[in-house]
Amino acid sequence: MIERAAPTVWAGVLAVLMLGPALGAGFVLSYDMVWVPDLALTRDVLGLGSGLPRAVPSDAVIAVLDEVVPGLALQKLVLVGALVLAGAGAAELVRERSLAARLAVVSLTVWSAYVAERLWMGHWPMLLAYAAVPWLVLAGRRWAATEPGPAERGPVWLLPVLLVGSLSASAGIVSAAVLLATGLRRSRRPVMLLAMVAAVNAPWVVAGLAHAGEAASATGFEVFALRGDALPAPLAALTLGGIWNTSVVPASRESWPVWVALALLVALIGAGLRRWWVSDSQRIAILGLWVAGMAIAVAGWAAPEALDDLAQDIPGLALMRDSSRLLPLCLPLLVLTVAAGVDALRDRLRGTAPRWAAAVALVLAPVAVLPDAAWGLAGGIGTADYPTSWQQASATLAEETAPGDVLVLPWSAYRAPAWNEHRPVLDPLPRMLPRASVTNGELVIGRTEIEGEDPRATAAPEALAAPDPEARAAELSRLGIGYVITDRTAGEAPQIAGETVHDSGDLVLQRLPGEATQPAAYAMGPVTLTAVIVAWVAYGLAWLGATTSTVLLLISIVRRPAAKVRR
């Protein structure tokens, strides 16, 4: 029992050591990680707004769950849970290996460049997808091994894990690819497996197709391409690193320890490759996932201009723009071969004194070569409390009855507020509001500007450039804007004519004088709206099935000890 629980305990220790101050009071707000106390279920959250549905279905899931669990506690559960489940899943994937091998892959999985960089970048849905990957390999294998028949089924936790691992478009692609690669077999009635994958990804797929025109204009493959650190970009990808934003790369990745990490990883893979290859019946599928993950990551680095051109005709290709985001596809091969390599090394040292010392060294090596992933990424992430005025402004807006959405000023996407210790974060204000909002979707990376895809956000600067406050208000009303909220602490903003309904010094909320009427060009047609609703119904049924599965799993866990006592 102790040996079985040890990998999960070790994963928990590593999770706490990595998150550190992020587990304290307050929200973790870092780049794209924007959590609020109570996320409203607005039109934007459901993918029905004028902008691309980038946070579908993750925001909708959080908006529902934070009615039961406070957003602050929910965020902590997600962050800790992602790291612990990733480590526990890796250990379970190599369950037949030695304890040393299982502990080593826990360290490799939790204390990785991918986790550190995506955590700092705030890509929590991708951390959940990363955590789901080992479990989906297990689920896929069990599904493929099940004999056809009326009782054909996978593990009871398959659907819950698939849902948790598919909370964004990129996450859904990773989770679907892993499950289908390992579980899809013609002789095992694949319809149910394909139906589950379709249902859990339906909201972002259908909403994305509804905005295909905006998505087709997406460019910037070169800006978001795989980046090297101390390693050349393709070698950085071998270690699951290489994020485009160099500001979230731990300092040790820019120095000699990363070469040690690469050498150790290659040595263990080399030592275990043959042992794994001859023992794994799904070696082609696992290798195929690794090749796919590496190919996507390297393609963005090798041919960004060609991909920019292709993206104009293939809207879905823009999902590959942040190419290193899909590196979790490589994780199963790394876990399986490294575990085999650790056991191969232990066999060679059998009967010698250094055997246990080598095992301990291999377990601790990932931590040693990435020391600044510890304690909140060496201060890169921390916690913050929202100003009271933000919740007051949100409450005021909730009581307003005039029609129209909200324009958020100043006109910039990212903030570095003093109350967040000047850490950069995507403006949290829109998520605090109970109405759909229009914000600046442009990204400025170095000297490169990437245009946003929301047509109303493209039209808003023209309205703001009108010659006087009254003209600006009139132009905004014609875009369906009924309110303007301005964060005075984030910079200067143009004057807008309107009635002030809230002014706390830092925030000003105005009601525009004209009646907001959203142009037909920004509204969904009835066919598209119906398709989106159907997608959400399918998604809701998937969650209902997952909830039922989870309850059944908990009942079986409770009954197991009771049955032993009766015997």
Secondary structure, 3 states (H helix, E strand, C coil): CHHHHHHHHHHHHHHHHHHHHHHCCCECCEECECCCCCCCCCCCCCCCCCCCCCCCCHHHHHHHHCCCCCHHHHHHHHHHHHHHHHHHHHHHHCCCCCHHHHHHHHHHHHCCHHHHHHHHHCCHHHHHHHHHHHHHHHHHHHHHHCCCCCCCCCCCCHHHHHHHCCCCHHHHHHHHHHHHHHHCCHHHCCHHHHHHHHHHHHHHHHHHHHCHHHHCCCCCCCCCCCCCCCCCHHHHHHCCCCCCCHHHCCHHHHCCHHHHHHHHHHHHHHHHHHHHHHHCCCHHHHHHHHHHHHHHHHHHHHCHHHHHHHHCCCHHHHHHCCHHHHHHHHHHHHHHHHHHHHHHHHHHCCCCCHHHHHHHHHHHHHHHHCHHHHHHHHHCCCCECCCHHHHHHHHHHHHCCCCCEEEEECCCCEECCHHHCCCCEECCHHHHCCCCEECCCCEEECCEEECCCCHHHHHHHHHHCCCCHHHHHHHHHHCCEEEEEEEHHHCCCCCCCCEEEEECCCEEEEECCCCCCCCHHHCCCHHHHHHHHHHHHHHHHHHHHHHHHHHHHHHHHHHHHHHHHHC
